[in-house]
Amino acid sequence: MESLNDGGYLIVGNIQGQKDFGWIIKTDEFGCLIPGCQTSSIDQKGIELEISIYPNPTSDLLNFLIKSKELKNDLKYQILDLKGSLIYEGKVKPGITCIIPVIDLSKGSYFLQISQNDNIIATKIFVVN
């Protein structure tokens, strides 16, 4: 993986097996293949919210911001690995950027889960490189 001048990333690799082949992916500065994927509008359980997560992929700090006209109270966030093991958790308020150090995490994909009153209302995936 290489950083590009436009803030995006160029990721290349190969798969060896019965048929060997290589692949290449170009992302924007948020790690998105499709521009704007770092922001998602979610209508789950009647609640509309928008989550901005950046940079994605990240290597040191994960920033995320929750925007919602409906949610004003403290929310809970959890960071989980792909096995579902809890890595970090804490409280976050809509409209305030939350910054989480991820420098000690192994390279790979993780889930950012947002809940209110123990009900999961949103989940986003991010990558640590």
Backbone as CSV, one residue per row, in Angstrom:
resi,resn,N_x,N_y,N_z,CA_x,CA_y,CA_z,C_x,C_y,C_z
1,MET,0.854,-1.156,0.000,0.000,0.000,0.000,0.904,1.224,0.000
2,GLU,0.553,2.186,-0.838,1.304,3.426,-0.960,0.353,4.619,-0.885
3,SER,0.774,5.665,-0.178,0.021,6.916,-0.164,0.281,7.663,-1.462
4,LEU,-0.748,8.320,-1.984,-0.630,9.080,-3.220,-0.717,10.579,-2.934
5,ASN,-0.296,11.385,-3.887,-0.299,12.840,-3.728,-1.697,13.408,-3.503
6,ASP,-2.736,12.745,-4.014,-4.107,13.245,-3.842,-4.716,12.841,-2.502
7,GLY,-3.915,12.190,-1.633,-4.408,11.744,-0.332,-4.961,10.342,-0.359
8,GLY,-5.115,9.785,-1.550,-5.640,8.423,-1.678,-4.551,7.375,-1.480
9,TYR,-4.913,6.139,-1.745,-4.002,5.017,-1.576,-4.045,4.135,-2.809
10,LEU,-2.910,3.568,-3.127,-2.805,2.573,-4.180,-2.422,1.272,-3.487
11,ILE,-3.248,0.252,-3.658,-3.052,-1.024,-2.983,-2.946,-2.100,-4.054
12,VAL,-1.881,-2.879,-3.998,-1.683,-3.947,-4.977,-1.403,-5.248,-4.250
13,GLY,-1.663,-6.342,-4.912,-1.391,-7.642,-4.326,-1.531,-8.733,-5.360
14,ASN,-1.276,-9.941,-4.918,-1.479,-11.085,-5.799,-2.026,-12.238,-4.986
15,ILE,-2.690,-13.121,-5.692,-3.257,-14.316,-5.081,-2.668,-15.502,-5.813
16,GLN,-2.095,-16.396,-5.037,-1.496,-17.582,-5.632,-2.371,-18.787,-5.323
17,GLY,-2.545,-19.594,-6.293,-3.378,-20.781,-6.142,-3.363,-21.541,-7.438
18,GLN,-4.493,-22.146,-7.778,-4.574,-22.862,-9.037,-4.355,-21.920,-10.207
19,LYS,-4.869,-20.703,-10.067,-4.646,-19.663,-11.071,-4.094,-18.447,-10.343
20,ASP,-2.857,-18.058,-10.635,-2.260,-16.880,-10.021,-2.767,-15.630,-10.727
21,PHE,-3.080,-14.603,-9.945,-3.443,-13.333,-10.555,-3.139,-12.196,-9.589
22,GLY,-2.942,-11.017,-10.154,-2.670,-9.831,-9.372,-3.865,-8.911,-9.366
23,TRP,-3.891,-7.981,-8.421,-4.969,-7.020,-8.333,-4.413,-5.673,-7.917
24,ILE,-5.142,-4.614,-8.245,-4.779,-3.250,-7.887,-6.057,-2.480,-7.560
25,ILE,-6.000,-1.691,-6.484,-7.148,-0.907,-6.044,-6.672,0.517,-5.785
26,LYS,-7.430,1.494,-6.230,-7.168,2.906,-5.948,-8.315,3.420,-5.091
27,THR,-7.981,4.002,-3.931,-9.003,4.550,-3.045,-8.808,6.051,-2.892
28,ASP,-9.821,6.723,-2.334,-9.661,8.139,-2.022,-9.008,8.278,-0.652
29,GLU,-8.925,9.500,-0.131,-8.227,9.738,1.135,-8.889,9.082,2.332
30,PHE,-10.131,8.630,2.192,-10.829,7.948,3.272,-10.777,6.430,3.147
31,GLY,-10.076,5.933,2.130,-10.023,4.499,1.901,-11.219,3.981,1.142
32,CYS,-11.974,4.871,0.509,-13.197,4.494,-0.195,-12.925,4.195,-1.662
33,LEU,-13.509,3.131,-2.157,-13.507,2.861,-3.590,-14.518,3.753,-4.288
34,ILE,-15.617,4.015,-3.594,-16.683,4.878,-4.100,-16.635,6.173,-3.311
35,PRO,-16.451,7.328,-3.964,-16.366,8.593,-3.230,-17.567,8.799,-2.312
36,GLY,-17.274,9.234,-1.077,-18.332,9.515,-0.120,-18.698,8.345,0.773
37,CYS,-17.976,7.224,0.668,-18.362,6.067,1.487,-18.065,6.279,2.961
38,GLN,-17.230,7.265,3.307,-16.908,7.495,4.710,-18.102,8.071,5.460
39,THR,-19.089,8.525,4.751,-20.301,9.061,5.349,-21.461,8.160,4.968
40,SER,-22.202,7.722,5.950,-23.332,6.868,5.618,-24.586,7.375,6.311
41,SER,-25.659,7.417,5.594,-26.948,7.740,6.185,-27.625,6.427,6.522
42,ILE,-28.006,6.290,7.754,-28.561,5.032,8.224,-29.926,5.307,8.831
43,ASP,-30.904,4.558,8.437,-32.225,4.660,9.037,-32.531,3.295,9.618
44,GLN,-32.125,3.097,10.858,-32.296,1.808,11.514,-33.102,2.049,12.777
45,LYS,-34.156,1.337,12.950,-35.044,1.492,14.094,-35.626,2.903,14.154
46,GLY,-35.860,3.500,12.972,-36.488,4.808,12.928,-35.574,5.968,13.260
47,ILE,-34.269,5.724,13.364,-33.329,6.782,13.710,-32.449,7.074,12.500
48,GLU,-32.412,8.337,12.105,-31.521,8.714,11.010,-30.273,9.332,11.594
49,LEU,-29.131,8.855,11.128,-27.872,9.418,11.559,-26.851,9.296,10.446
50,GLU,-25.811,10.080,10.596,-24.734,10.091,9.624,-23.445,9.904,10.395
51,ILE,-22.594,8.985,9.952,-21.318,8.741,10.609,-20.206,9.043,9.620
52,SER,-19.314,9.956,10.009,-18.109,10.219,9.228,-16.956,9.569,9.975
53,ILE,-16.192,8.743,9.288,-15.074,8.049,9.893,-13.853,8.317,9.019
54,TYR,-12.772,8.793,9.612,-11.605,9.197,8.840,-10.371,9.214,9.731
55,PRO,-9.183,9.063,9.211,-8.953,8.519,7.870,-9.269,7.034,7.875
56,ASN,-9.565,6.526,6.744,-9.857,5.104,6.619,-9.286,4.628,5.288
57,PRO,-8.177,3.926,5.304,-7.502,3.288,6.434,-6.720,4.290,7.288
58,THR,-6.413,3.861,8.508,-5.650,4.669,9.442,-4.509,3.843,10.005
59,SER,-3.548,4.524,10.607,-2.448,3.793,11.229,-2.170,4.286,12.643
60,ASP,-2.684,5.462,13.003,-2.405,5.972,14.342,-3.648,6.436,15.101
61,LEU,-4.469,7.278,14.482,-5.673,7.791,15.138,-6.897,7.574,14.265
62,LEU,-7.980,7.159,14.880,-9.268,7.033,14.198,-10.158,8.166,14.685
63,ASN,-10.691,8.937,13.757,-11.615,10.024,14.072,-12.994,9.637,13.567
64,PHE,-14.003,9.873,14.380,-15.351,9.680,13.866,-16.288,10.717,14.462
65,LEU,-17.292,11.050,13.671,-18.270,12.063,14.031,-19.656,11.528,13.703
66,ILE,-20.560,11.651,14.655,-21.946,11.214,14.466,-22.813,12.463,14.363
67,LYS,-23.590,12.545,13.302,-24.525,13.648,13.124,-25.936,13.080,13.134
68,SER,-26.783,13.676,13.950,-28.176,13.245,14.011,-29.011,14.358,14.605
69,LYS,-30.147,14.641,13.979,-31.073,15.628,14.524,-31.882,15.023,15.663
70,GLU,-32.000,13.697,15.652,-32.838,13.019,16.631,-32.091,12.641,17.906
71,LEU,-30.815,12.286,17.775,-30.049,11.809,18.920,-29.305,12.958,19.582
72,LYS,-29.586,13.204,20.832,-28.915,14.267,21.582,-28.159,13.713,22.783
73,ASN,-28.549,12.542,23.252,-27.957,11.956,24.449,-26.646,11.258,24.132
74,ASP,-25.937,10.920,25.208,-24.705,10.163,25.049,-24.984,8.831,24.369
75,LEU,-24.106,8.472,23.492,-24.149,7.177,22.834,-22.936,6.388,23.276
76,LYS,-22.972,5.108,23.065,-21.838,4.252,23.395,-21.189,3.799,22.090
77,TYR,-19.857,3.805,22.040,-19.159,3.238,20.897,-18.358,2.035,21.366
78,GLN,-18.194,1.102,20.479,-17.341,-0.058,20.724,-16.521,-0.306,19.469
79,ILE,-15.277,-0.665,19.651,-14.431,-1.102,18.552,-14.197,-2.589,18.748
80,LEU,-14.551,-3.352,17.717,-14.472,-4.809,17.765,-13.580,-5.304,16.639
81,ASP,-12.885,-6.422,16.894,-12.138,-7.040,15.803,-13.091,-7.923,14.998
82,LEU,-12.565,-8.559,13.968,-13.426,-9.367,13.092,-14.002,-10.594,13.786
83,LYS,-13.419,-10.995,14.910,-13.951,-12.121,15.680,-15.061,-11.675,16.630
84,GLY,-15.265,-10.354,16.726,-16.282,-9.826,17.630,-15.751,-9.523,19.016
85,SER,-14.431,-9.632,19.205,-13.836,-9.331,20.510,-13.775,-7.824,20.721
86,LEU,-14.130,-7.392,21.911,-14.135,-5.980,22.248,-12.706,-5.480,22.419
87,ILE,-12.363,-4.401,21.716,-11.037,-3.789,21.800,-11.104,-2.527,22.664
88,TYR,-12.006,-1.607,22.330,-12.220,-0.366,23.069,-13.712,-0.104,23.183
89,GLU,-14.065,0.678,24.209,-15.429,1.165,24.308,-15.432,2.476,25.078
90,GLY,-16.465,3.250,24.869,-16.576,4.524,25.555,-17.854,5.228,25.172
91,LYS,-17.983,6.457,25.638,-19.164,7.264,25.330,-18.795,8.322,24.309
92,VAL,-19.781,8.689,23.511,-19.597,9.710,22.487,-20.900,10.483,22.360
93,LYS,-20.770,11.765,22.059,-21.952,12.604,21.854,-22.056,12.965,20.381
94,PRO,-23.269,12.968,19.847,-23.445,13.427,18.470,-22.941,14.864,18.329
95,GLY,-22.293,15.141,17.205,-21.795,16.477,16.925,-20.408,16.768,17.454
96,ILE,-19.817,15.835,18.186,-18.472,16.019,18.733,-17.572,14.923,18.173
97,THR,-16.464,15.322,17.543,-15.540,14.343,16.966,-14.858,13.563,18.072
98,CYS,-14.877,12.262,17.926,-14.227,11.349,18.866,-12.924,10.878,18.221
99,ILE,-11.831,10.922,18.949,-10.523,10.508,18.436,-10.028,9.344,19.288
100,ILE,-9.777,8.221,18.617,-9.360,6.995,19.297,-7.968,6.606,18.793
101,PRO,-6.987,6.398,19.697,-5.681,5.913,19.241,-5.775,4.440,18.842
102,VAL,-5.305,4.126,17.644,-5.339,2.740,17.161,-3.937,2.255,16.786
103,ILE,-2.919,2.992,17.197,-1.551,2.682,16.819,-1.105,1.310,17.331
104,ASP,-1.691,0.838,18.437,-1.312,-0.454,19.002,-2.091,-1.631,18.418
105,LEU,-3.063,-1.350,17.540,-3.849,-2.430,16.943,-3.072,-3.097,15.812
106,SER,-3.280,-4.369,15.637,-2.686,-5.098,14.513,-3.326,-4.629,13.218
107,LYS,-2.577,-4.739,12.131,-3.129,-4.396,10.828,-4.332,-5.282,10.544
108,GLY,-5.374,-4.688,9.975,-6.566,-5.455,9.637,-7.816,-4.611,9.698
109,SER,-8.955,-5.264,9.591,-10.255,-4.596,9.592,-10.887,-4.694,10.976
110,TYR,-11.603,-3.637,11.338,-12.273,-3.550,12.633,-13.654,-2.938,12.436
111,PHE,-14.523,-3.140,13.421,-15.862,-2.575,13.392,-15.978,-1.466,14.431
112,LEU,-16.598,-0.373,14.035,-17.007,0.686,14.947,-18.511,0.523,15.107
113,GLN,-18.938,0.245,16.316,-20.353,-0.023,16.583,-20.895,1.079,17.491
114,ILE,-22.028,1.634,17.124,-22.660,2.697,17.900,-23.963,2.149,18.481
115,SER,-24.168,2.393,19.766,-25.395,1.901,20.401,-25.966,2.965,21.338
116,GLN,-27.250,2.811,21.591,-27.963,3.678,22.534,-28.846,2.785,23.384
117,ASN,-28.716,2.915,24.689,-29.485,2.077,25.621,-29.333,0.594,25.296
118,ASP,-28.102,0.175,25.014,-27.751,-1.213,24.691,-28.387,-1.735,23.408
119,ASN,-28.912,-0.855,22.567,-29.436,-1.236,21.251,-28.474,-0.721,20.187
120,ILE,-27.940,-1.620,19.368,-27.019,-1.225,18.315,-27.811,-0.470,17.257
121,ILE,-27.332,0.740,16.931,-28.032,1.553,15.929,-27.214,1.743,14.661
122,ALA,-25.898,1.465,14.703,-25.073,1.609,13.502,-23.767,0.855,13.669
123,THR,-23.248,0.380,12.555,-21.948,-0.287,12.525,-21.215,0.163,11.272
124,LYS,-19.950,0.526,11.421,-19.094,0.898,10.298,-17.813,0.067,10.401
125,ILE,-17.199,-0.184,9.255,-15.942,-0.909,9.232,-14.818,0.064,8.902
126,PHE,-13.655,-0.158,9.515,-12.478,0.636,9.182,-11.257,-0.277,9.160
127,VAL,-10.192,0.227,8.551,-8.983,-0.562,8.345,-7.813,0.106,9.051
128,VAL,-7.007,-0.694,9.753,-5.758,-0.241,10.338,-4.654,-0.790,9.468
129,ASN,-3.762,0.105,8.994,-2.658,-0.366,8.159,-1.316,-0.087,8.768
